[in-house]
């Protein structure tokens, strides 16, 4: 009987994918649950990753003229009520502030006092309060476009939470723009989706499918919602970013009006778009393995860890000096506008030291001892392929940037191949239902392209019976005559079905 390889993470993906994910987050020292139910503490290793995401994405936004601002955490209830469909979409998730102070009660415990004249909502999203400001800033077509973004936290009171993927409070960016014409707003909606696509694929190494949400899945109050969808290793979909064309709905609710070039009064056309720390959850589930996290180099907090081989009670000066000089040489190398970031870990904890960095997902590990110094070499290990080999020290330094690029590309191509291997076109209702009925745990089916008649009833029936949703109507789905996978009525296009997070 073959001996099973021991893994750093238990359970493995195949044994319990959900628990495996939680253990990877814990073992990588990215985050932990907080005392507040449904919220998390993002630890330094995880927050450094988020800082890199913010830095790179923020630069992309600013290249298109977007500027950062900040708006209040609290939104008056009356603001949300201005847009009926919007408030209905978020009502069940809202956290509400009703009092402004605490007083001691008869038993000595603190109790809320000082009831507010109007309840305040802890922002689930900021369309309404940003719209209020835009209405003050806009009087003429010359004041447009307004291109804003804020990096902030939001609260959506989730009942079932999972770190990074779905928490009651999470970090995100939310962009909001106002335009003089419908066409300009629609162009901005697509432009921001293009930026999300480029960032997620080039920086997080996650291949995505671009498309349009069905009417039932649109952002509450939007005329149109565009999205990118990525496949996780359990074949579920994760929505990695959305961009919304809001038409004039929010402009009318917030009274964002201006005088156009013809001298007529008109409502602005607005957009909103956002991504969040859920991208980190997606990155974990797309790339990681049963030994822990695997980090794409473009966003990794550090690229290389040097593990000096230390002799207990001996003179380790030479090894530590060599490690420091290697770090200095590597940090002089440019990697996509960043210095190559290097950690030196000289802890005397035996083999656990290397495994700590495996679980943290650092792209490259280097062992450095007296023999390596004598030979002007290093012993290198890649996290993505687990390749280990000795290398000439100078060759390693000169080749670190191409090596990191190769790791980045390997992760993307591996994820792309995985998605292609688990993507199907199905025309038989029996085969469709059989696939998703059996899809449980690690085997959550596939990405399935099937015909849909456009009926909300069919969409809801499949969702209710199989827990499968239409992830999007892909932009590249060609016109093709067929019949709906649910009712058998005529259909002209395939849509993407999957189970999802």
Secondary structure, 3 states (H helix, E strand, C coil): CCCCCCCCCCCCCCCCHHHHHHHHHHHCCCEEECCCCCCEEECHHHHHHHHHHHHHHHHHHHHCCCEECCCCCEEEHHHHHCCHHHHHHHHHHCEEEEEEEEEECCCCCEEEEEEEEEEEEECCCCHHHHHHHHHHHCCEHHHCCEEEEEEEEEECCCCCCECCCECCEEEEEEEEEEECCHHHHHHHHHHHHHHHHHHHHHCCCCCCEEEECCHHHCCCCCCEEEEEEEECCCCCEEEEEEEEECCCHHHHHHCCEEECCCCCEEECEEEEEEEECHHHHHHHHHHCECCECCCCCCCCCCCEEEEECCCCCCCCHHHHHHHHHHHHHHHCCEECCEECCEEECCCCCCCHHHHHHHHHCCCEEEEECHHHHHCCEEEEEECCCCCEEEEEHHHHHHCHHHHHHHHHHHHHHHHHHHHHHCEEECCCHHHHHHHHHHCECCECCCEEEEECCCCHHHHHHHHHHHCCEEEEEECCCCEEEEECCCCCCEEEEEEEEECEC
